Amino acid sequence: MSESVVLPALGESVTEGTVTRWLKNVGDTVEVDEPLLEVSTDKVDTEIPSPVSGVVEEILVQEDETAEVGAVLARVGDGSGASAPSEAPAAETPAAPQAEASAQPAAEPQASAPAEPAAPQEAPAAAASADAQDIVLPSLGESITEGTVTRWLKSVGDTVEVDEPLLEVSTDKVDTEVPSPIAGVLQEIVVQEDDTVEVGGVLARVGSGAAAPAAPAQPESAATPEPAPAAPAAEQPAAAEAPAPAAETVQPEAAPAAPPAAPAQPAPAQAAPAAQQPAAADPAQAAPSSGYVTPIVRKLAHETGVDLSKVSGTGVGGRIRKEDVLAAAETSKGSAPAAAAAPAVEVSELRGTTQKMSRLRKVISERAVASLQGTAQLTTVVEVDVTRVARLRQAKKDEFLQKTGSKLSFLPFFALAAAEALRTYPIINATVDGDSIVYPDTENISIAVDTERGLLTPVLRAAGEKNLAQISGEIADLAERTRDNKLTPDELSGGTFTLTNTGSRGALFDTPLVFLPQSAILGTGAVVKKPVVISGPEGDSIAVRSTVYLALSYDHRIVDGADAARFLTQVKQRLEAGDFEGNLGF
């Protein structure tokens, strides 16, 4: 019995949608809430999940076709109507290896020595694929339709636990690790590094690994070399070539299969030529596994001067954790005091190399060019005396840290003053929609965060309704999770205005770039002490004051210079007054 999958209501004013991409084909198995297809409307692009589990028996609306809300898109049933197609994907999975394997028996109908091993090689692969479960790319956000595999953390033949990271995936909004939903042995990698896969696409296959030893491949292959000594020599190059396409699933399991066949000395004697390669592959695979580090760990190692090649990882699969780097840094402090002063100038390992752009870098570059070409941007700069803010911060920072758990930096003061000014001058917070100007009813401030992957902007929502403690805590949390790759895509979208702290790296000011659809971005320079002329009742005097430059870049299509000046003037007056004690939040 089959059930219909209909186009659900996607919004009050949305009456129809266009199918942009099917994530499943006829004959594919689908689980409850697993994405079936992607639909695009005039307001949103989204995935339609399956309301039931079963087999896709019929697709009624093809890609690029439009359907009304409530229309039947597909039918999912028990698979009785799609048994033939369901076999096709199973046969297609190892298409390339099976094609070669089937070609060999056809070309060698006579029972020659190499023909026998070809058949056993095919048998374990089929058994393993029958036991394996597909690992698919999960949904990473409402508007994310595909991801690029940047790095595999496991190799074929490796054991993987439930929720243990299998690979890293990069999208246009976030880089993340994909964990394994099941425990077992990685039997096949379907999508290679740098390849792009759609949400719901099969990334790899993980099984119990128990099917391979049951196959009679090894005893037969051990028996066939007896009549012809030249046959093993011919088999070894074939076995060496086999792992390249897909026989990696067989090769790691060949070693455990050999010992049961021969109890003591025959096994080492026969396994030495062929099984040495898997044995050598294990340390080689362990080295990259233990040498793999996340961006945050790599950055920490760079900051502490730790050589990662000399660090032993204590994490899952030998992965290096932050604790390992910190421990190595503590050890090196006492052992090599002179080495700390030696590196005066650091030479980057990228010097003299050519690197492929990451997906995130491509997206940033495309958006930057599109924003510059689609808007009329200019920048207005003011200098602000933040001495009173600096004094308040100095007086309250210890108490603030004790009561809120967050450090009190200048950035929360800038964010609060900007949010208040956005309420007064909403044109700075507005967006362009055709020939209309849209004024949001909230101040969602995107906070620019520098990461090793590139610039990301998590969103501080409803900033105008928060105090300094809330703003400081949320900014610290967002920044930490951004650098640790733990943000969700929804936390990177919905910003109406951006705040970038260019002064964190010592810059006095810059001309920040506005990214569509926003209309303005505020850059805060470094807070520095310098002599300033102070006007008072007794005349002018010179005093040492803390100052900062604030640079507002804006879209001149809707924001005039006078609007920018008024906005900056309010921010300046708020900061120079320094009256924030009532906003501390404790």
C-alpha positions as CSV (number, residue, x, y, z in Angstrom):
1,M,0.0,0.0,0.0
2,S,1.4,3.4,-1.0
3,E,0.9,6.8,0.6
4,S,1.0,10.2,-1.2
5,V,3.6,12.9,-0.5
6,V,2.0,16.3,-1.0
7,L,3.4,19.8,-1.2
8,P,2.8,21.2,2.3
9,A,1.8,24.8,3.0
10,L,5.1,26.8,3.0
11,G,3.7,30.2,4.1
12,E,0.5,32.2,4.3
13,S,0.9,33.8,0.9
14,V,2.7,30.9,-0.9
15,T,0.3,29.0,-3.2
16,E,2.8,26.9,-5.3
17,G,6.3,25.7,-5.5
18,T,8.8,24.5,-8.1
19,V,10.6,21.2,-7.7
20,T,14.3,22.1,-8.0
21,R,15.9,18.8,-7.2
22,W,14.8,15.2,-6.2
23,L,17.0,13.8,-3.5
24,K,15.7,10.3,-4.0
25,N,15.0,8.2,-7.1
26,V,12.3,5.6,-7.8
27,G,13.2,2.5,-5.9
28,D,15.2,4.3,-3.2
29,T,14.4,3.6,0.4
30,V,13.4,6.6,2.5
31,E,12.9,7.0,6.3
32,V,10.4,9.1,8.1
33,D,11.4,12.8,8.0
34,E,14.2,12.1,5.6
35,P,14.4,14.8,2.9
36,L,12.8,13.6,-0.4
37,L,13.1,16.7,-2.6
38,E,13.9,20.4,-2.7
39,V,11.2,23.0,-3.6
40,S,11.7,26.6,-4.4
41,T,9.0,29.3,-3.9
42,D,9.1,33.1,-4.3
43,K,10.0,33.4,-0.7
44,V,12.0,30.4,0.4
45,D,13.9,27.3,-0.8
46,T,13.3,24.3,1.4
47,E,13.4,20.5,1.6
48,I,10.3,18.4,1.7
49,P,10.7,15.4,4.1
50,S,8.9,12.1,3.7
51,P,6.0,11.7,6.1
52,V,6.4,7.9,6.0
53,S,9.1,5.3,5.6
54,G,9.3,3.0,2.7
55,V,10.3,2.9,-1.0
56,V,9.8,5.6,-3.5
57,E,7.4,4.0,-6.0
58,E,6.5,6.9,-8.2
59,I,7.6,10.5,-8.8
60,L,4.7,12.6,-10.2
61,V,6.2,16.1,-10.4
62,Q,9.5,16.3,-12.2
63,E,12.4,18.8,-11.7
64,D,11.7,22.3,-12.8
65,E,7.9,21.6,-12.8
66,T,5.6,23.7,-10.6
67,A,2.9,22.2,-8.3
68,E,0.3,23.9,-6.2
69,V,0.1,23.5,-2.4
70,G,-1.6,20.2,-1.6
71,A,-0.6,18.6,-5.0
72,V,0.7,15.0,-4.9
73,L,4.5,15.0,-5.5
74,A,5.3,11.3,-5.2
75,R,4.1,8.1,-3.7
76,V,5.9,6.0,-1.1
77,G,5.0,2.4,-0.4
78,D,6.3,-0.9,0.8
79,G,8.3,-1.4,-2.3
80,S,6.1,-4.0,-4.0
81,G,5.7,-1.7,-7.0
82,A,9.4,-0.8,-7.2
83,S,11.2,-4.1,-6.6
84,A,12.9,-4.0,-10.0
85,P,14.3,-0.5,-9.6
86,S,15.4,-1.2,-6.1
87,E,17.7,-3.9,-7.4
88,A,19.2,-1.5,-9.8
89,P,20.8,0.8,-7.3
90,A,22.2,-2.1,-5.4
91,A,23.8,-3.3,-8.6
92,E,25.0,0.1,-9.5
93,T,26.8,0.7,-6.2
94,P,29.9,-1.2,-7.1
95,A,29.3,-0.6,-10.8
96,A,32.9,0.1,-11.7
97,P,34.4,-2.8,-9.8
98,Q,31.7,-5.3,-10.9
99,A,32.1,-4.3,-14.5
100,E,35.8,-5.1,-14.3
101,A,35.2,-8.3,-12.3
102,S,32.5,-9.5,-14.7
103,A,34.7,-8.7,-17.6
104,Q,37.5,-10.9,-16.2
105,P,35.4,-14.1,-16.0
106,A,34.0,-13.4,-19.5
107,A,37.4,-13.0,-20.9
108,E,38.8,-16.1,-19.0
109,P,36.1,-18.8,-19.2
110,Q,38.9,-21.4,-18.7
111,A,39.5,-21.9,-15.0
112,S,42.9,-20.2,-14.9
113,A,44.7,-19.2,-11.7
114,P,43.9,-15.4,-11.8
115,A,40.2,-16.2,-12.6
116,E,39.6,-17.9,-9.3
117,P,40.8,-15.0,-7.1
118,A,38.6,-12.5,-9.1
119,A,35.5,-14.4,-8.2
120,P,36.3,-14.5,-4.4
121,Q,37.1,-10.8,-4.5
122,E,33.7,-10.1,-5.8
123,A,32.0,-12.2,-3.3
124,P,33.1,-10.4,-0.1
125,A,32.3,-7.1,-1.7
126,A,28.8,-8.2,-2.4
127,A,28.5,-9.7,1.1
128,A,29.8,-6.5,2.7
129,S,27.5,-4.3,0.7
130,A,24.5,-6.4,1.7
131,D,25.4,-5.9,5.4
132,A,26.4,-2.2,5.1
133,Q,24.2,0.8,5.8
134,D,24.3,4.1,3.9
135,I,25.7,7.2,5.6
136,V,24.0,10.2,4.0
137,L,24.6,13.9,4.1
138,P,22.2,15.2,6.7
139,S,20.2,18.4,6.4
140,L,22.5,21.3,7.6
141,G,20.0,24.1,7.4
142,E,16.9,25.2,5.7
143,S,18.5,26.8,2.7
144,I,21.5,24.4,2.4
145,T,21.1,22.0,-0.5
146,E,24.6,20.5,-0.9
147,G,28.0,20.2,0.7
148,T,31.6,19.6,-0.3
149,V,33.6,16.8,1.4
150,T,36.8,18.6,2.6
151,R,38.4,15.7,4.6
152,W,37.7,12.1,5.5
153,L,38.6,11.4,9.1
154,K,38.4,7.6,8.6
155,S,39.7,5.3,5.9
156,V,38.1,2.1,4.4
157,G,38.5,-0.7,6.8
158,D,38.6,1.5,9.9
159,T,36.3,0.8,12.8
160,V,33.9,3.7,13.7
161,E,31.7,4.2,16.8
162,V,28.3,5.7,17.0
163,D,28.5,9.6,16.8
164,E,32.2,9.4,16.0
165,P,33.2,12.0,13.3
166,L,33.5,10.3,9.9
167,L,34.3,13.3,7.7
168,E,34.3,17.1,7.4
169,V,31.8,18.8,5.1
170,S,31.9,22.4,3.9
171,T,28.8,24.4,2.8
172,D,28.3,28.0,1.8
173,K,27.3,28.8,5.4
174,V,29.1,26.5,7.7
175,D,31.9,23.8,8.0
176,T,31.0,20.9,10.1
177,E,31.8,17.3,10.9
178,V,29.4,14.5,10.0
179,P,29.2,11.7,12.6
180,S,28.4,8.1,12.0
181,P,24.9,7.2,13.1
182,I,25.9,3.5,13.6
183,A,28.9,1.6,14.8
184,G,30.8,-0.8,12.5
185,V,33.5,-0.9,9.9
186,L,33.8,1.7,7.1
187,Q,33.4,-0.5,4.0
188,E,33.1,2.0,1.2
189,I,33.7,5.7,0.6
190,V,31.3,6.9,-2.1
191,V,32.1,10.6,-2.2
192,Q,35.8,11.6,-2.4
193,E,37.4,14.7,-1.0
194,D,36.7,17.9,-2.9
195,D,33.6,16.3,-4.4
196,T,30.1,17.9,-3.9
197,V,27.1,15.9,-2.8
198,E,23.5,16.9,-2.3
199,V,21.7,16.7,1.0
200,G,20.5,13.1,1.4
201,G,23.2,11.8,-0.9
202,V,25.1,8.7,0.1
203,L,28.6,9.6,1.5
204,A,29.8,6.1,2.6
205,R,28.7,2.7,3.8
206,V,29.3,1.3,7.2
207,G,28.7,-2.4,8.1
208,S,29.5,-4.9,10.8
209,G,32.4,-6.2,8.9
210,A,31.4,-9.8,9.8
211,A,30.4,-10.9,6.3
212,A,33.9,-10.8,4.7
213,P,35.6,-13.5,6.9
214,A,32.7,-15.9,6.1
215,A,33.4,-15.7,2.4
216,P,35.5,-18.6,1.1
217,A,37.8,-16.3,-0.8
218,Q,41.0,-16.8,1.2
219,P,41.0,-20.6,1.4
220,E,40.5,-20.9,-2.4
221,S,43.1,-18.2,-3.2
222,A,45.5,-20.0,-0.8
223,A,44.8,-23.3,-2.6
224,T,45.2,-22.0,-6.1
225,P,48.8,-21.0,-5.9
226,E,49.8,-24.7,-5.1
227,P,49.8,-26.1,-8.7
228,A,51.3,-23.0,-10.3
229,P,53.9,-21.0,-8.3
230,A,53.8,-18.2,-10.9
231,A,50.1,-17.6,-10.1
232,P,50.8,-15.8,-6.7
233,A,53.3,-13.5,-8.4
234,A,50.6,-12.6,-10.9
235,E,48.0,-12.2,-8.1
236,Q,50.0,-9.8,-6.0
237,P,50.2,-7.0,-8.6
238,A,46.5,-7.6,-9.2
239,A,45.8,-7.2,-5.4
240,A,48.0,-4.1,-5.3
241,E,46.0,-2.6,-8.1
242,A,42.6,-3.6,-6.7
243,P,42.5,-1.2,-3.8
244,A,42.6,1.8,-6.1
245,P,39.0,1.3,-7.5
246,A,37.1,-0.4,-4.7
247,A,38.8,-3.5,-3.3
248,E,39.9,-1.6,-0.2
249,T,36.9,-3.2,1.5
250,V,38.5,-6.6,0.8
251,Q,42.1,-5.8,1.5
252,P,41.8,-4.8,5.1
253,E,39.7,-7.8,5.8
254,A,42.0,-10.2,4.0
255,A,44.4,-10.1,7.0
256,P,41.9,-11.4,9.5
257,A,40.7,-14.0,7.1
258,A,44.1,-15.5,6.6
259,P,45.0,-16.4,10.2
260,P,42.0,-18.8,10.7
261,A,42.9,-20.6,7.4
262,A,46.4,-21.4,8.6
263,P,47.0,-21.6,12.3
264,A,50.7,-20.8,12.8
265,Q,53.5,-20.6,10.3
266,P,51.7,-21.0,6.9
267,A,49.8,-17.8,7.6
268,P,52.8,-15.5,8.1
269,A,54.6,-17.2,5.2
270,Q,51.7,-16.7,2.7
271,A,50.4,-13.5,4.2
272,A,53.8,-11.8,4.3
273,P,53.8,-10.6,0.6
274,A,50.2,-9.5,0.4
275,A,49.2,-8.9,4.0
276,Q,52.2,-6.7,4.7
277,Q,50.5,-4.0,2.7
278,P,47.4,-3.8,5.0
279,A,49.8,-4.1,8.0
280,A,51.8,-1.2,6.7
281,A,48.7,0.7,5.9
282,D,47.5,0.6,9.5
283,P,50.3,2.7,10.9
284,A,50.1,4.9,7.8
285,Q,46.4,5.4,8.4
286,A,47.0,5.9,12.1
287,A,49.4,8.7,11.4
288,P,47.0,10.9,9.5
289,S,44.3,10.0,12.0
290,S,46.5,11.0,14.9
291,G,47.9,13.9,13.0
292,Y,44.5,15.3,12.0
293,V,43.6,18.5,13.9
294,T,40.6,20.7,13.9
295,P,41.1,24.4,12.9
296,I,40.8,25.5,16.6
297,V,43.4,23.0,17.7
298,R,45.7,24.0,14.8
299,K,45.3,27.7,15.8
300,L,46.1,26.9,19.4
301,A,49.2,24.9,18.4
302,H,50.3,27.9,16.3
303,E,49.8,30.3,19.2
304,T,51.6,28.1,21.7
305,G,54.4,27.1,19.4
306,V,53.7,23.4,19.6
307,D,54.9,21.1,16.8
308,L,51.8,18.9,16.1
309,S,53.9,16.2,14.4
310,K,55.4,15.5,17.9
311,V,52.1,15.4,19.8
312,S,50.3,12.1,20.5
313,G,46.5,12.5,20.4
314,T,44.4,11.1,23.1
315,G,41.0,11.7,21.4
316,V,38.9,9.2,19.5
317,G,41.0,7.5,16.8
318,G,44.1,9.1,18.1
319,R,42.9,12.6,17.2
320,I,44.8,15.5,18.8
321,R,42.6,17.6,21.2
322,K,43.1,21.0,22.8
323,E,44.2,19.3,26.0
324,D,47.0,17.5,24.2
325,V,48.3,20.8,22.8
326,L,48.1,22.5,26.1
327,A,50.0,19.7,27.8
328,A,52.7,19.7,25.1
329,A,53.0,23.5,25.6
330,E,53.5,23.1,29.3
331,T,56.1,20.4,28.8
332,S,58.1,22.5,26.3
333,K,58.1,25.6,28.6
334,G,60.6,24.0,31.0
335,S,62.6,22.0,28.5
336,A,63.3,24.6,25.8
337,P,63.4,28.2,27.3
338,A,65.8,29.4,24.7
339,A,63.7,28.2,21.8
340,A,60.9,30.6,22.7
341,A,63.1,33.6,21.9
342,A,64.6,32.1,18.7
343,P,61.7,32.5,16.2
344,A,61.7,36.2,15.5
345,V,60.0,36.0,12.1
346,E,57.5,33.2,11.3
347,V,57.6,31.8,7.8
348,S,54.2,30.4,6.6
349,E,54.1,26.9,5.2
350,L,51.9,28.3,2.4
351,R,54.9,30.3,1.1
352,G,55.6,29.3,-2.5
353,T,52.6,27.0,-2.8
354,T,49.3,27.1,-4.8
355,Q,46.2,26.2,-2.8
356,K,42.6,25.5,-4.0
357,M,40.0,27.9,-2.7
358,S,37.8,26.5,0.0
359,R,34.0,26.5,-0.6
360,L,33.6,29.2,2.0
361,R,36.3,31.4,0.4
362,K,34.5,31.1,-2.9
363,V,31.2,32.1,-1.4
364,I,32.7,35.1,0.4
365,S,34.5,36.3,-2.8
366,E,31.3,35.9,-4.9
367,R,29.2,37.7,-2.4
368,A,31.8,40.5,-2.0
369,V,31.9,41.2,-5.7
370,A,28.1,41.0,-6.0
371,S,27.6,43.4,-3.1
372,L,30.1,45.9,-4.6
373,Q,28.5,45.7,-8.0
374,G,24.9,45.8,-6.8
375,T,25.2,48.7,-4.3
376,A,26.6,52.2,-4.0
377,Q,29.0,52.1,-1.1
378,L,30.8,54.8,0.8
379,T,32.2,55.3,4.3
380,T,31.9,57.9,7.0
381,V,34.4,58.0,9.9
382,V,34.2,59.7,13.3
383,E,36.6,59.8,16.3
384,V,35.2,59.1,19.7
385,D,36.6,59.8,23.2
386,V,35.8,56.6,25.1
387,T,37.7,57.6,28.3
388,R,34.7,57.3,30.5
389,V,33.8,53.9,29.1
390,A,37.4,52.8,29.7
391,R,37.2,54.0,33.3
392,L,33.9,52.2,33.9
393,R,35.3,49.0,32.3
394,Q,38.4,49.1,34.4
395,A,36.4,49.6,37.6
396,K,33.8,46.9,36.9
397,K,35.6,44.3,34.8
398,D,36.5,42.0,37.7
399,E,33.0,42.2,39.3
400,F,31.5,41.7,35.8
401,L,33.5,38.6,35.2
402,Q,32.7,37.2,38.6
403,K,28.9,37.7,38.3
404,T,28.4,37.0,34.6
405,G,31.3,34.7,33.6
406,S,32.1,37.0,30.6
407,K,35.0,39.4,30.1
408,L,33.9,43.0,29.8
409,S,35.5,44.3,26.6
410,F,34.8,47.5,24.6
411,L,32.8,45.5,22.0
412,P,29.5,45.1,24.0
413,F,29.5,48.9,24.6
414,F,29.8,49.5,20.9
415,A,27.1,47.0,20.1
416,L,24.7,48.4,22.7
417,A,25.2,52.0,21.5
418,A,24.8,50.9,17.8
419,A,21.6,49.0,18.6
420,E,20.1,52.0,20.3
421,A,21.0,54.3,17.4
422,L,19.5,51.7,14.9
423,R,16.2,52.1,16.7
424,T,16.4,55.9,16.3
425,Y,17.5,55.8,12.7
426,P,16.0,52.5,11.2
427,I,17.2,53.5,7.7
428,I,20.6,52.2,8.7
429,N,19.0,48.9,9.6
430,A,16.8,48.7,6.5
431,T,17.1,46.6,3.3
432,V,16.2,47.2,-0.3
433,D,13.5,45.0,-1.9
434,G,13.1,46.1,-5.5
435,D,11.8,49.7,-5.4
436,S,10.8,49.3,-1.7
437,I,12.6,49.9,1.6
438,V,12.0,47.2,4.2
439,Y,12.4,48.4,7.9
440,P,12.8,45.3,10.2
441,D,11.2,45.4,13.6
442,T,14.3,44.1,15.4
443,E,18.0,44.9,15.5
444,N,19.8,41.6,14.6
445,I,23.5,42.5,14.6
446,S,25.9,40.2,12.7
447,I,29.2,40.0,14.6
448,A,32.2,39.4,12.3
449,V,34.4,36.6,13.5
450,D,37.8,35.8,12.1
451,T,38.4,32.0,11.7
452,E,41.0,29.9,9.9
453,R,38.3,29.0,7.3
454,G,37.4,32.7,6.6
455,L,35.2,35.5,7.9
456,L,31.9,34.3,9.4
457,T,29.1,36.5,10.9
458,P,27.0,34.9,13.5
459,V,23.9,36.9,14.5
460,L,23.3,38.6,17.9
461,R,19.5,38.7,17.8
462,A,17.3,41.5,19.3
463,A,20.4,43.4,20.4
464,G,18.4,46.5,21.2
465,E,16.5,44.6,23.9
466,K,19.6,43.3,25.7
467,N,22.0,44.6,28.4
468,L,25.8,44.5,28.5
469,A,25.9,41.2,30.3
470,Q,23.6,39.5,27.8
471,I,25.4,41.0,24.8
472,S,28.9,40.1,26.2
473,G,27.9,36.6,27.0
474,E,26.2,35.9,23.6
475,I,29.1,37.4,21.6
476,A,31.6,35.3,23.5
477,D,29.5,32.2,23.0
478,L,28.9,32.9,19.3
479,A,32.6,33.6,18.6
480,E,33.7,30.4,20.4
481,R,31.3,28.2,18.6
482,T,32.1,29.8,15.3
483,R,35.8,29.0,15.7
484,D,35.0,25.5,16.9
485,N,32.7,24.8,13.9
486,K,29.6,24.3,16.2
487,L,27.3,26.9,14.8
488,T,24.0,26.0,13.0
489,P,23.3,27.6,9.7
490,D,20.3,29.5,11.2
491,E,22.7,31.3,13.6
492,L,24.5,32.7,10.5
493,S,21.5,34.2,8.8
494,G,18.9,36.9,9.5
495,G,21.3,39.7,10.4
496,T,20.1,43.3,9.6
497,F,23.3,45.2,10.5
498,T,27.0,44.2,10.9
499,L,29.5,45.1,13.6
500,T,33.2,44.3,12.8
501,N,35.9,44.8,15.4
502,T,38.9,45.6,13.1
503,G,40.7,47.1,16.1
504,S,41.2,43.6,17.6
505,R,44.2,43.3,15.3
506,G,45.5,46.8,16.0
507,A,44.0,48.6,13.0
508,L,42.9,52.3,13.7
509,F,40.1,52.0,11.1
510,D,39.2,50.7,7.7
511,T,36.5,50.9,5.2
512,P,34.4,47.8,5.8
513,L,32.4,46.2,3.0
514,V,28.6,46.0,3.2
515,F,27.3,42.6,2.3
516,L,23.8,42.3,0.7
517,P,21.0,42.3,1.7
518,Q,22.2,44.6,4.6
519,S,22.7,48.3,4.0
520,A,25.3,49.2,6.6
521,I,28.3,47.9,8.6
522,L,30.1,49.6,11.5
523,G,33.8,49.1,11.9
524,T,35.4,49.7,15.3
525,G,39.1,50.5,15.4
526,A,41.6,50.0,18.2
527,V,41.2,51.9,21.4
528,V,44.4,53.9,21.9
529,K,45.6,56.5,24.4
530,K,46.8,59.8,23.0
531,P,47.0,63.5,23.9
532,V,43.7,65.3,23.1
533,V,42.7,69.0,23.3
534,I,40.0,69.3,26.0
535,S,37.8,72.4,26.0
536,G,36.5,73.5,29.5
537,P,35.3,76.5,31.5
538,E,38.9,77.6,32.0
539,G,39.9,77.2,28.4
540,D,41.6,74.5,26.4
541,S,44.0,72.0,27.9
542,I,45.8,68.9,26.7
543,A,45.1,65.6,28.4
544,V,45.7,61.9,27.7
545,R,42.4,60.3,26.6
546,S,41.3,56.9,25.2
547,T,40.0,57.3,21.7
548,V,38.6,55.1,18.9
549,Y,37.7,55.6,15.3
550,L,34.2,54.4,14.2
551,A,33.8,53.8,10.4
552,L,30.3,53.3,9.0
553,S,30.1,52.0,5.4
554,Y,26.6,52.2,3.9
555,D,24.6,51.7,0.8
556,H,24.0,55.2,-0.7
557,R,21.0,53.9,-2.6
558,I,18.9,54.4,0.5
559,V,21.2,55.9,3.1
560,D,22.4,59.5,2.7
561,G,25.5,61.0,4.2
562,A,23.4,63.0,6.6
563,D,21.7,59.8,7.8
564,A,25.1,58.2,8.4
565,A,26.3,61.3,10.2
566,R,23.2,61.4,12.5
567,F,23.6,57.7,13.3
568,L,27.3,58.1,14.1
569,T,26.7,61.2,16.2
570,Q,24.2,59.4,18.4
571,V,26.6,56.5,18.9
572,K,29.4,59.0,19.7
573,Q,27.4,60.9,22.2
574,R,26.3,57.7,23.9
575,L,29.8,56.4,24.2
576,E,31.4,59.7,25.3
577,A,28.8,60.2,28.0
578,G,29.8,56.7,29.4
579,D,26.6,56.3,31.3
580,F,26.3,52.5,31.2
581,E,26.1,51.5,34.8
582,G,22.4,50.9,34.5
583,N,23.0,48.6,31.5
584,L,25.6,46.3,33.1
585,G,23.0,43.7,33.9
586,F,23.9,42.8,37.5
